[in-house]
Amino acid sequence: MLFLGRISFSLYLLHSFIIAIWSKRFFYYCSHNLTLSYKASFALTVITTLPLVFAAAYTYTIYVDEKAIRVGQTLYRKALTLNTP
């Protein structure tokens, strides 16, 4: 649960893009080019999309979100010291 809490904001930001870009095309490829059934295409799409979403969210959390939080905290502390007489 801690892991999901840590990456929840990144999941929120990234999941729709990955679904729109990856899942849509992969589902179409499975159902039309591989001629799989709807259920098989859906299952395969979900199985491949979930790890991709979690990997992207974890990477975004480490390299963007947590660094931005640290920068914001630093700027906040500096702003506090400038405003104190």
VENWO-V197870 format. One record per residue. RES is the residue in three letters. PHI is phi in whole degrees, -180 to 180 (none if undefined). OMEGA is omega in degrees with one decimal (none if undefined). D_CENTER is the distance of its C-alpha to the mean C-alpha in Angstrom with 2 decimals. Layout:
res: [RES	RES]
phi: [PHI	PHI]
omega: [OMEGA	OMEGA]
d_center: [D_CENTER	D_CENTER]
This chain:
res: [MET	LEU	PHE	LEU	GLY	ARG	ILE	SER	PHE	SER	LEU	TYR	LEU	LEU	HIS	SER	PHE	ILE	ILE	ALA	ILE	TRP	SER	LYS	ARG	PHE	PHE	TYR	TYR	CYS	SER	HIS	ASN	LEU	THR	LEU	SER	TYR	LYS	ALA	SER	PHE	ALA	LEU	THR	VAL	ILE	THR	THR	LEU	PRO	LEU	VAL	PHE	ALA	ALA	ALA	TYR	THR	TYR	THR	ILE	TYR	VAL	ASP	GLU	LYS	ALA	ILE	ARG	VAL	GLY	GLN	THR	LEU	TYR	ARG	LYS	ALA	LEU	THR	LEU	ASN	THR	PRO]
phi: [none	-64	-63	-64	-65	-67	-100	-61	-65	-67	-59	-59	-73	-97	-61	-68	-66	-67	-64	-68	-88	-82	-63	-61	-70	-67	-62	-61	-61	-65	-79	-102	-81	-90	50	-84	-69	-60	-66	-67	-63	-63	-62	-66	-66	-65	-62	-88	-76	-58	-63	-66	-64	-67	-65	-66	-66	-65	-63	-64	-61	-69	-91	-122	-64	-68	-68	-65	-65	-63	-64	-63	-65	-64	-64	-64	-63	-67	-66	-66	-71	-74	-90	-86	-75]
omega: [178.1	179.3	178.8	176.5	-179.1	-175.5	-173.2	179.9	178.5	174.8	179.8	-177.7	-168.6	-170.1	-177.6	177.5	-179.4	177.6	-178.7	-176.0	-173.7	-170.4	-179.5	-179.0	-179.6	177.5	178.4	178.9	-179.1	-174.7	-177.6	-177.2	178.8	-179.0	174.5	176.9	179.7	-177.7	179.0	178.2	178.7	-179.0	179.7	178.2	178.6	-178.8	179.7	-176.8	-176.8	177.5	179.0	178.8	-179.4	178.6	179.1	-179.6	179.3	179.2	178.9	178.9	-176.7	-170.4	-178.1	-170.4	-177.1	176.7	178.4	177.7	178.7	178.0	178.4	177.5	178.6	178.5	178.6	178.9	178.6	177.6	177.7	-178.8	178.2	-175.7	178.7	-178.2	none]
d_center: [16.26	15.96	12.96	11.16	12.58	11.46	7.68	8.18	7.94	4.60	3.77	6.53	5.97	3.68	5.15	8.48	8.48	7.80	10.28	12.56	12.75	12.59	13.63	16.35	17.94	17.77	19.34	21.95	22.73	23.26	25.35	27.40	27.74	27.72	29.45	27.69	28.16	25.75	24.98	24.56	22.28	20.11	20.09	19.30	16.43	14.88	15.72	14.03	10.87	9.94	10.16	8.29	5.09	6.05	7.25	4.76	3.14	6.95	8.07	6.77	8.26	11.32	12.11	11.35	10.99	13.70	15.89	15.86	16.90	19.64	20.87	21.07	23.01	25.29	26.04	26.74	29.15	30.89	31.29	32.87	35.31	36.34	37.20	39.30	42.99]
